Amino acid sequence: MAITYDYYRIFYYVAKYQSFTQAARILLNSQPNITRSMNNLESELGCRLFVRSNRGVQLTPEGEKLYAHVAVAHEQLQAGEAELSGDKSLQRGVVSVGASETALHGYLLSRLCRFHRKYPGIRIRISSHSTPQAVASLRRGLVDFAVVTTPTGVVKPLEEIRLKTFREILVGGPQFQELSCGALSLKELTAYPLVSLGRETKTYEFYSHFFAENGILWEPDMEAATTDQVLPLVKHDLGLGFLPEDFAAEDMRRGKLFPITLKEKIPERAICLVKDTGRPLSIAARELEKELVRKGRG
């Protein structure tokens, strides 16, 4: 006869309350069944676990040793069940997201705000990355999913889900205000200093491809690590730069940035959720994914 988990579960309650009757009541079982199970357990282990008397039961030295291990195991299982119950009810949990800066400001923040109001017990960890860094973190299992901008360059088992499309605009600071009165070709644009994200970013790759399609070499004069760095560089007249329209809107309204029309149309880009289809998501992560896709696919 093999020892089952039920035997140890019954043993835990009999030993804890020193009573077959109390254990039967808690386990919604009959006392004869409880007694029979403990007799079987003692037979399988080859030793007595209880000393029985009219006043109840006491553990033998062997029973004390077994209880020390069974109690730890049982309480860990109860803690695990409680944790899973909390996850299932979305009362708690942790979600890790790798996000590019444009995706964070242009899409993710507003959705996270809505999600947090709905599920305040779920902790969210945001890692700010370039698109390649966020995708690399996803591949290594460091984040649950990534929210980034195209081009993502992902291949299976990674999957890209588009959430929102956007266009970037060319802007300049006060020194270049007169350029906003006309339209420039990409060839004419090369006569002016340009500010860009670094060559390790997908944005740099995007504009290299855009310029190359028009027969022009993309050679920015200044490279920045983040969009937050590109913005002040352009505002201080260190060069012209491409920025998401939403990102530049407030400074354009205040007269600190000026939109410059290009004769060539800048291709549309997208903010995407990237996930690893080979790795299951936690309950909390799945719920955040549903929130992002349901509310924001466009």
Sequence and secondary structure as in RCSB ss.txt:
>XXXX:A:sequence
MAITYDYYRIFYYVAKYQSFTQAARILLNSQPNITRSMNNLESELGCRLFVRSNRGVQLTPEGEKLYAHVAVAHE
QLQAGEAELSGDKSLQRGVVSVGASETALHGYLLSRLCRFHRKYPGIRIRISSHSTPQAVASLRRGLVDFAVVTT
PTGVVKPLEEIRLKTFREILVGGPQFQELSCGALSLKELTAYPLVSLGRETKTYEFYSHFFAENGILWEPDMEAA
TTDQVLPLVKHDLGLGFLPEDFAAEDMRRGKLFPITLKEKIPERAICLVKDTGRPLSIAARELEKELVRKGRG
>XXXX:A:secstr
    HHHHHHHHHHHHHT HHHHHHHTT  HHHHHHHHHHHHHHHTS  EEEETTEEEE HHHHHHHHHHHHHHH
HHHHHHHHHHHHHTTSSEEEEEEE HHHIIIIIHHHHHHHHHH TTEEEEEEE  HHHHHHHHHTTSSSEEEEES
     TTEEEEEEEEE EEEEE GGGGGGGGSEE HHHHTTS EEEE TTSHHHHHHHHHHHHTT     SEEES
SHHHHHHHHHTTS EEEEEHHHHHHHHHTTS EEEEESS    EEEEEEEETTS   HHHHHHHHHHHHHH  
